Amino acid sequence: MADTDHAFQPPARLRGLASWQANKVSTLGARLTAQRMPLSARADFAVLAALEEYGALSQAEIGRRLGLDRNDVSGILNRLESDRQVDRQADPANRRRNLVTVTAAGRRHLEELQQHADAVQAELLAGLDTAERRQLQSLLAKLLDSHKPQPA
């Protein structure tokens, strides 16, 4: 490290905190993601991924799974529905609610968004080899699993 780089180093006490490090990596990941995916694309990615993985969900269920306000979910779904990426149908078990499903166009859009997400991950984790990436993801999952789920 050059002497000029050292002048901009945070104190070792901070650098030694896993929470500080995780926050810095999170900030870096958010910046890299924002460069490749506008906010609406990130919301689309989350909703489409949830529908792909869990199948038909109500608007309220989508919000709970993703930690999103139901009004925000409504706006996202309106946009996705206008682009024919999701479909809303009345729930046969409860006609007062709609079930949302992903369409073929939504699956294609999700795959495009996944490519952007993968590129961000590759850039973010460029300093790690494949085994280290797997180890990091495993350790992060273990850490997250050891705590009560928090809203997104």
N, C-alpha and C positions, 0 to 999 in steps of 0.2 A: 504494500500500500504506500502511495506517495505521501510525503509529509503534508501536502496540501489537502489530501483526502482526510487525514487524521484531524485536521482543524475543524472538520464538519461532522465528526463522529459524536453521537450522543454518549452520555456517560456509560461506563461499563455496568453500573448498577441497573440501568434500564435495559441495555443490550442483553443482560443475563436473565431477564424475566421472560418466561415463555409467553405470558399474556401480551407483553409488549411486542415480541417477535411476531406472534400470530396476528396482532393488529396491523403491523407493518406489512406483512404478507397479504393480509386481506385488502388493505388499501391498494397495494400494488396490483393485486388481481382485479379489483374493481376498476382501476384505471385502464388496465389492458383490455378488460371486457368492454368498457365504454368506447374504446377506440375502434372496436370491431362490431359492436352490437349496440344500437340505440336502445334506450330504456324500454320502448315498446317491444322490441325484439326479445329482450330479456324476459319480459312478462309473458310474451307468447310462448317462449321456450319453456318456462315453468308450467304454464297451464297445459300446453300440449303434451309435455312429458308426463304430467300427472294423469291425464286422460289416457295416454298410451299405456301407462303402467297399471292403472287401477280400473280402467274401463269407465263405463258411464257413471258420472257423478253429478250431483246437484250443484248449483252455484254456491250454496252454503258449504258443502263438503269441499269444494275446490278451495274456497277461502280458508277453511280450517286447516287443510293439509299444507297449504302454502303460507299460512300466516298473513293473508291479505284481507283487507276490508272488503265486505261484500259489494260495496259500491264500486270499488276498483275492479273487482272481478267482473261485475256487470259491464263495465266499459271495455275491458279486455275481450270478453265474450262477444259483445256487440261488434267489435272490430273483426274478430276472427270469423264470426258468423257472416258478416258482410263479404268477407273474402272466401266464403264457403269452406273454411278450414275446420269448423265445428258445426254440429247440428244439435238443435234443441228440440226435444219432444216431450210431451206430457208424460209424467211418470204414471204408469198404469196402476200402481199401488196407492198413489196420492196425486190426484189430478191437479192439485193446487201448486205442485212444484214441477219443474222441468228437469229432465236428465240431459246432460250434455255429453256428446260423444265426438271423437275426433274423426274427420273424414279422410279420404285418400289424399286430398290436397293438403290437409293439415299434417298428415304423416310426411309428405314430401317437404313441406315447410320446416317441420321439426328436424328432418335430416340435414337440410341446409343450415339451420341454426346450430345443429350439433357440430358441423364442420367448423364453424366460427368458434364455438366453445372449445373444441379440440385444439385449434390453433392457439387460443389464449393459454390453455393448459400447457402446451408445448413451450410457449415463450416463458411463461411463469416458472416452469420447472426445468428450464434449460440447464441449470447448474447441477442437476442430478442425473445419474444414470438410471436405466430402467429399473434395476433392483431397488435403488434408493427411492424412486418415485413410488413404487409399490409399498415399500416400508413406510414412507411418510403417510400415504393414504390409509394404510392399515392402522398406524398409530393415531392419526386424527379420528378415524372412525371409532376406534376403541375409546379414545378420550370423550368423544361426543356421546357414545353409548353409555358411558359411566355417569352421565348427568341427565336430569329430567329434560325432555325436549322443550325447547324455547320457541316462541313465535319467530318466524323468519324475518 
